[in-house]
């Protein structure tokens, strides 16, 4: 199917995903709408991203956003929560793989005249890759001769570690051509939200919320959850959900 031949009714479609093998935008019928209230330990990040999104929806100055840092800390869940919170205000979302960044201009051309406002969501952006498609992303972020579309923002996540990204943004890494291109790309996101490894108390708070009303011995639950996190290599919201699923068969 050629690009642009599939017409999406954005009045009833909340999100779509780019399918590179068929070269078209596929409407998502069963959207994973994450409840913002279920995200713990990232209140400051929620407030900043919510405020940025609200400015965008009101036609006020808003920034492309890069959520980066520790894996499993809630970056992708927070972006999903944005759609949950604001889809009734006309927000729509399009997910695209980092390997398909070359079609960004084609996608924005399709939606630039829409009455809706769109967040293009790119998960797991890897600043350790020097692919040519990243030049296309930089063009969308700042524009060339053509102004960037006013109804489109890019929200991206990256597991790039804190030291690497901070050094790039501050210009503290040796500036060969590849590193300079990475720094220029990261610098084009006006809103940068670092996600640090989750502490034990926050992790156990998430566990308690997941198991609320299901167990009586909270001390034993915390011991098992801590052991599970140690075996999995770290504490995070994702680890808490994995622990909950792991225990499902033993729950009444």
PADRENZA-94208 format. One line per 2 residues: number of its first residue (from 1); their letters; for each residue x, y, z of N, C-alpha, C. Coordinates in steps of 0.1 Angstrom, whole numbers, plus 5000, padded with zeros to 4 digits. Atoms other than C-alpha are relative to their C-alpha. Example, Ala and Ser with C-alpha at 12.3 -4.5 7.8 and 13.67 -1.06 7.14 Angstrom:
2
1) AS) 5009 4988 5000 5123 4955 5078 5009 5012 5000  4991 4989 5000 5137 4989 5071 4992 5011 5008
***
This chain:
252
1) XX) 5009 4988 5000 5000 5000 5000 5009 5012 5000  4992 4988 5001 5015 5034 4990 4997 5009 5012
3) XX) 5002 4991 4989 5020 5060 5016 4990 5011 4996  5010 4990 5003 4991 5084 5019 4987 4995 4995
5) XX) 5013 5005 5006 4965 5061 5004 4990 4996 5011  5009 5004 4989 4951 5052 5039 4996 5013 5007
7) XX) 5006 4988 4994 4928 5079 5052 4997 4997 5014  5003 5003 4986 4927 5080 5090 4990 5011 5005
9) XX) 5009 4991 4994 4897 5096 5107 5005 5003 5014  4994 4997 4987 4915 5113 5136 4989 5004 5010
11) XX) 5010 4997 4990 4882 5122 5152 4997 4988 5009  5003 5012 4992 4878 5086 5163 5013 4992 5002
13) XX) 4988 5007 4998 4914 5075 5161 5010 5008 5009  4992 4993 4991 4936 5084 5190 5015 4999 4997
15) XX) 4986 5002 5002 4969 5070 5178 5002 4991 4988  4996 5008 5011 4987 5054 5149 5014 4996 5001
17) XX) 4986 5005 5000 5019 5035 5143 5005 4999 4985  4995 5002 5013 5041 5036 5112 5005 4986 4998
19) XX) 4996 5014 5003 5045 5002 5096 5008 5001 4987  4990 4998 5011 5076 5003 5074 4999 4989 4990
21) XX) 5001 5011 5010 5070 4969 5058 4989 5002 4990  5011 4997 5009 5037 4981 5043 5000 5015 4996
23) XX) 4999 4986 5003 5047 5018 5042 4987 5008 5001  5012 4992 4997 5016 5032 5058 4998 5002 5015
25) XX) 5004 4998 4987 5002 5045 5090 4988 4991 5004  5010 5009 4995 4982 5019 5109 4993 5006 5012
27) XX) 5007 4996 4988 4955 5031 5132 5001 4990 5011  4999 5009 4988 4958 5017 5167 4986 4999 5006
29) XX) 5014 5002 4995 4924 5003 5178 5000 4998 5015  4999 5003 4985 4935 4991 5213 5011 5008 5006
31) XX) 4990 4992 4996 4955 5020 5226 5004 4997 5015  4995 5002 4986 4976 5014 5258 5000 5013 5007
33) XX) 5001 4988 4993 4963 5043 5278 5004 4998 5015  4994 5001 4987 4984 5046 5310 4994 5011 5009
35) XX) 5005 4991 4991 4968 5062 5340 5011 5008 5007  4989 4992 4994 4990 5092 5351 5001 4998 5015
37) XX) 4999 5002 4986 4981 5085 5387 5008 4988 5004  4993 5012 4997 4998 5052 5385 5015 5001 4999
39) XX) 4985 4998 5001 5032 5067 5378 5005 5007 5012  4995 4995 4987 5051 5072 5410 5015 5003 4999
41) XX) 4985 4997 4999 5085 5088 5418 5004 5010 4989  4996 4991 5011 5084 5111 5387 4991 5012 4999
43) XX) 5009 4989 5000 5061 5139 5398 5005 5012 4993  4994 4988 5006 5084 5167 5387 5000 4998 4984
45) XX) 5000 5002 5015 5087 5151 5352 4986 5001 4995  5014 4999 5005 5049 5147 5349 4996 5015 4999
47) XX) 5004 4986 5000 5044 5183 5358 5006 5008 4988  4993 4993 5011 5069 5196 5333 4995 4996 4986
49) XX) 5005 5005 5013 5057 5174 5304 4985 5003 4998  5015 4996 5001 5020 5181 5312 4999 5015 4996
51) XX) 5000 4986 5003 5027 5218 5312 5004 5003 4986  4995 4998 5013 5046 5217 5280 4989 4996 4990
53) XX) 5011 5005 5008 5018 5196 5264 4988 5010 5000  5012 4991 4999 4991 5220 5276 5003 5013 4992
55) XX) 4996 4988 5008 5010 5250 5261 4999 4997 4985  5001 5005 5014 5012 5230 5228 4986 5000 4996
57) XX) 5014 5002 5004 4975 5223 5228 4993 5014 4999  5006 4987 5001 4967 5260 5234 5007 5009 4990
59) XX) 4994 4992 5010 4989 5272 5206 5011 5009 5005  4990 4992 4994 5015 5286 5230 5014 4994 4997
61) XX) 4987 5006 5002 5053 5281 5226 5002 4987 5008  4998 5013 4993 5062 5245 5235 5012 4993 4993
63) XX) 4987 5006 5005 5093 5223 5231 4999 4986 4997  4998 5014 5001 5102 5190 5217 5006 4995 5012
65) XX) 4995 5005 4987 5110 5167 5246 5008 4987 4998  4992 5012 5000 5137 5141 5252 5000 4995 5014
67) XX) 5001 5007 4987 5131 5117 5281 5011 4990 5000  4988 5008 5001 5164 5100 5288 5005 4995 5014
69) XX) 4994 5005 4988 5182 5079 5314 4997 4986 5003  5001 5014 4996 5176 5048 5334 4989 4992 4993
71) XX) 5010 5009 5006 5158 5019 5318 4989 4996 5010  5011 5004 4991 5124 5010 5332 4995 5010 5010
73) XX) 5003 4990 4990 5120 5043 5351 4987 5007 4997  5013 4994 5003 5088 5053 5334 4999 5010 4988
75) XX) 5000 4990 5011 5098 5073 5303 4989 4997 4990  5010 5004 5010 5076 5054 5278 4986 5001 5006
77) XX) 5013 5000 4993 5047 5051 5304 4995 5015 5001  5004 4986 4998 5048 5089 5309 4995 5006 4987
79) XX) 5005 4995 5013 5044 5096 5272 4986 4994 4997  5013 5006 5002 5015 5071 5270 4989 5007 5009
81) XX) 5009 4992 4991 5000 5090 5300 4996 5013 4995  5003 4987 5007 5001 5122 5280 4988 4998 4991
83) XX) 5012 5002 5009 4977 5107 5255 4988 4997 5008  5011 5003 4991 4955 5094 5283 4993 5013 5005
85) XX) 5005 4988 4994 4952 5128 5298 4995 5010 4990  5003 4989 5009 4949 5150 5267 4993 4996 4987
87) XX) 5006 5004 5013 4932 5130 5239 4987 5007 4999  5013 4993 5001 4899 5146 5248 5001 5015 4996
89) XX) 4997 4986 5004 4915 5180 5241 5005 5001 4985  4995 5000 5014 4924 5170 5205 5014 4995 4998
91) XX) 4986 5005 5002 4958 5155 5211 4999 4986 4993  4999 5013 5007 4967 5126 5188 5015 4996 5000
93) XX) 4986 5004 4999 4999 5105 5188 5003 4990 4988  4995 5009 5010 5019 5087 5161 5014 4995 5004
95) XX) 4988 5007 4996 5046 5062 5170 5008 4996 4988  4991 5003 5011 5076 5058 5147 5013 4994 5006
97) XX) 4987 5006 4996 5107 5036 5150 5012 5009 4997  4988 4992 5003 5141 5052 5152 5006 4996 4986
99) XX) 4995 5004 5013 5149 5032 5120 4992 5006 4989  5009 4995 5011 5121 5049 5101 5000 5015 5000
101) XX) 5000 4986 4999 5131 5085 5109 5000 5007 4986  4999 4994 5013 5136 5091 5072 4986 5003 4994
103) XX) 5013 4997 5005 5098 5092 5066 4993 5011 5008  5006 4990 4992 5092 5119 5092 4994 5012 4992
105) XX) 5006 4989 5008 5087 5146 5066 4988 4996 4993  5012 5005 5007 5062 5125 5047 4988 4999 5010
107) XX) 5011 5001 4990 5042 5119 5079 4995 5014 5003  5004 4987 4996 5042 5155 5089 4992 5007 4988
109) XX) 5007 4994 5012 5031 5165 5053 4986 4995 5000  5013 5006 5000 5001 5142 5058 4991 5007 5011
111) XX) 5008 4995 4989 4990 5159 5091 5000 5014 5002  4998 4985 4998 5001 5195 5088 4987 5008 4999
113) XX) 5013 4992 5001 4966 5207 5078 4989 4995 5008  5010 5005 4991 4948 5187 5104 4996 5010 5011
115) XX) 5005 4992 4989 4927 5204 5131 5005 4995 5013  4994 5006 4988 4943 5180 5156 5014 5004 5002
117) XX) 4986 4998 4997 4976 5184 5173 5006 4986 5003  4994 5013 5000 5001 5156 5171 5013 5000 5008
119) XX) 4987 5003 4994 5029 5142 5192 5005 4988 4992  4993 5011 5007 5053 5120 5171 5009 4994 5011
121) XX) 4993 5007 4989 5067 5095 5196 5010 4990 4994  4989 5009 5005 5100 5078 5189 5007 4994 5013
123) XX) 4995 5007 4988 5110 5052 5215 5014 4995 4998  4987 5006 5000 5145 5042 5224 5010 5006 4990
125) XX) 4991 4993 5009 5164 5068 5204 5014 4998 5005  4986 5005 4996 5201 5057 5204 5010 5010 4995
127) XX) 4990 4990 5004 5227 5085 5204 5013 4994 4997  4987 5007 5003 5254 5059 5199 5000 4996 4985
129) XX) 5000 5003 5014 5243 5055 5163 5001 5012 4991  4998 4989 5008 5253 5078 5135 4993 4999 4987
131) XX) 5007 5003 5013 5227 5070 5109 4995 5013 4993  5003 4988 5008 5218 5094 5081 4986 5005 5003
133) XX) 5014 4997 4997 5181 5093 5092 4999 5011 5011  5000 4990 4989 5190 5115 5122 5001 5014 4994
135) XX) 5001 4987 5006 5196 5144 5098 4986 5004 4997  5014 4997 5003 5160 5142 5089 4993 5004 5013
137) XX) 5006 4996 4987 5150 5143 5126 5004 5014 5004  4996 4987 4997 5171 5174 5131 4993 5011 4991
139) XX) 5007 4990 5009 5154 5191 5101 4985 5002 5005  5014 4998 4994 5119 5184 5117 5001 5008 5013
141) XX) 4999 4993 4987 5131 5197 5151 5002 5015 4998  4997 4986 5002 5143 5230 5137 4995 5006 4987
143) XX) 5005 4995 5013 5131 5232 5101 5012 5004 4991  4990 4995 5009 5150 5242 5070 4995 5013 4994
145) XX) 5006 4988 5006 5136 5267 5045 4985 5000 5004  5014 5001 4996 5101 5254 5055 4999 5000 5015
147) XX) 5002 5000 4986 5090 5262 5090 4995 4987 5005  5006 5013 4994 5083 5232 5113 4985 5001 5001
149) XX) 5015 5000 4999 5046 5223 5114 4996 5005 5014  5004 4995 4987 5029 5242 5143 4992 4990 5008
151) XX) 5008 5010 4993 5007 5212 5151 5007 4987 5003  4992 5012 4998 5035 5187 5156 5011 5002 5010
153) XX) 4988 5001 4991 5059 5180 5185 5005 4986 5000  4993 5013 4999 5084 5152 5189 5003 4997 5014
155) XX) 4996 5005 4987 5086 5133 5222 5008 4987 4998  4992 5012 5001 5114 5108 5223 5006 4995 5013
157) XX) 4993 5005 4989 5129 5085 5248 5013 4994 4996  4986 5006 5003 5165 5073 5251 5005 4994 5013
159) XX) 4993 5006 4988 5183 5050 5275 5015 5004 5000  4986 4994 5000 5215 5070 5268 5003 5003 5015
161) XX) 4997 4998 4985 5233 5071 5302 5003 5015 5003  4999 4986 4995 5235 5103 5322 5013 5006 4997
163) XX) 4987 4994 5002 5272 5108 5319 5003 5004 4985  4998 4998 5014 5273 5104 5281 4992 5012 4995
165) XX) 5008 4990 5005 5244 5127 5274 5003 5014 5006  4997 4988 4994 5253 5154 5299 5013 5006 4994
167) XX) 4987 4995 5006 5289 5156 5285 4998 5005 4986  5003 4996 5013 5275 5158 5250 4994 5014 5000
169) XX) 5007 4987 5000 5252 5187 5259 5008 5011 5005  4991 4990 4995 5279 5205 5278 5012 5002 4991
171) XX) 4988 4999 5009 5304 5200 5250 5013 4995 5006  4988 5005 4992 5328 5181 5273 5006 4987 4994
173) XX) 4995 5012 5007 5333 5151 5249 5009 5005 4988  4992 4997 5012 5360 5151 5222 4991 5002 4988
175) XX) 5009 4997 5011 5343 5167 5192 5004 4995 4986  4999 5005 5013 5348 5144 5163 4987 5002 4993
177) XX) 5012 4997 5008 5322 5147 5135 4988 4992 5005  5011 5008 4995 5301 5118 5149 4994 5005 5013
179) XX) 5004 4995 4987 5300 5131 5184 4993 5014 4999  5006 4987 5002 5293 5166 5173 4986 4999 4994
181) XX) 5013 5002 5005 5263 5154 5153 4990 4995 5011  5009 5004 4989 5249 5136 5183 4997 5011 5010
183) XX) 5003 4989 4991 5253 5166 5205 4990 5010 4994  5009 4991 5007 5236 5188 5179 4986 4995 5000
185) XX) 5013 5006 5000 5207 5164 5178 4994 5001 5014  5005 4999 4986 5203 5162 5216 4996 5014 5004
187) XX) 5002 4986 4996 5205 5200 5219 4988 5006 4993  5011 4994 5006 5176 5205 5196 4987 4997 5007
189) XX) 5011 5002 4991 5152 5191 5222 4999 5011 5011  5000 4989 4990 5141 5221 5242 4997 4996 5014
191) XX) 5004 5006 4987 5128 5200 5271 5008 4987 5002  4992 5012 4997 5153 5175 5285 4997 4995 5014
193) XX) 5004 5005 4987 5140 5153 5313 5009 4987 5004  4992 5011 4996 5166 5130 5330 4993 4991 5010
195) XX) 5006 5010 4991 5153 5098 5346 5011 4992 5007  4989 5006 4992 5176 5085 5374 4995 4986 5005
197) XX) 5004 5013 4994 5176 5049 5388 4991 5002 5012  5010 4999 4989 5147 5044 5412 5006 4996 5013
199) XX) 4995 5004 4987 5154 5043 5449 4990 4989 5006  5007 5011 4995 5142 5015 5471 4986 5003 5005
201) XX) 5012 4996 4995 5114 5034 5488 4989 5002 4989  5009 4998 5011 5098 5044 5456 4996 4987 4993
203) XX) 5002 5013 5006 5101 5009 5442 4990 4993 5008  5009 5008 4991 5084 4994 5472 4986 5007 5001
205) XX) 5013 4993 5000 5056 5021 5471 4992 4995 4988  5007 5005 5012 5048 5009 5435 4996 4986 5003
207) XX) 5004 5014 4997 5048 4973 5447 4988 5000 5009  5012 5000 4991 5024 4982 5475 4987 5004 4993
209) XX) 5011 4996 5007 5001 4999 5451 4995 4989 4991  5004 5011 5009 5001 4970 5427 4993 4988 5008
211) XX) 5005 5011 4992 4994 4945 5455 4989 5004 5010  5009 4995 4990 4969 4967 5474 4988 4991 5001
213) XX) 5012 5008 4997 4942 4945 5490 5002 4985 4997  4997 5013 5005 4959 4913 5478 5008 4992 5010
215) XX) 4991 5007 4990 4984 4905 5506 4998 5006 5013  5002 4995 4986 4984 4908 5544 5014 5002 5006
217) XX) 4987 4999 4994 5021 4904 5552 5009 5009 4991  4992 4990 5008 5037 4936 5537 5015 4999 5002
219) XX) 4985 5002 4998 5071 4929 5553 5005 4989 4991  4996 5011 5009 5073 4896 5535 5000 5004 4985
221) XX) 5001 4995 5014 5061 4912 5503 5012 5008 4996  4988 4991 5003 5089 4938 5505 5013 4992 4999
223) XX) 4988 5008 5001 5115 4912 5511 5001 4992 4987  5000 5008 5013 5105 4891 5481 5001 5010 4988
225) XX) 4999 4991 5010 5101 4922 5460 5015 5006 4998  4986 4995 5000 5136 4934 5470 5009 4989 4994
227) XX) 4992 5011 5006 5151 4900 5462 4998 4999 4985  5003 5001 5015 5134 4899 5428 5007 5011 4993
229) XX) 4993 4988 5006 5148 4934 5420 5015 4997 4999  4985 5003 5000 5183 4923 5430 5003 4990 4989
231) XX) 4998 5011 5011 5180 4892 5407 4999 5006 4986  5002 4994 5013 5168 4914 5379 5009 5012 4997
233) XX) 4990 4990 5003 5196 4939 5382 4996 5015 5004  5004 4987 4997 5177 4969 5396 4986 5002 5003
235) XX) 5014 4996 4996 5146 4986 5410 4995 5010 4991  5007 4991 5010 5122 5002 5386 4985 4997 5000
237) XX) 5014 5003 5001 5085 5005 5379 4998 4988 4991  5001 5012 5009 5090 4979 5351 5002 4988 5008
239) XX) 4997 5012 4992 5106 4955 5376 4988 4997 5010  5011 5002 4991 5077 4961 5400 4988 4993 4993
241) XX) 5011 5007 5008 5052 4951 5373 5003 4986 4997  4996 5013 5003 5072 4921 5364 4999 4991 5013
243) XX) 5001 5007 4987 5073 4911 5401 4985 4996 5002  5014 5002 4998 5035 4915 5403 4995 4989 4991
245) XX) 5004 5011 5009 5030 4893 5372 5005 4987 5004  4994 5012 4996 5054 4868 5385 4992 4993 5012
247) XX) 5006 5006 4988 5034 4864 5417 4985 4997 4998  5015 5001 5003 4999 4863 5400 4995 4986 5004
249) XX) 5004 5014 4998 4997 4825 5402 4998 4996 5014  5000 5003 4986 5002 4826 5439 4990 5008 5008
251) XX) 5009 4991 4993 4976 4852 5447 4986 4994 5001  5013 5005 4999 4941 4844 5459 4990 5008 4992
***
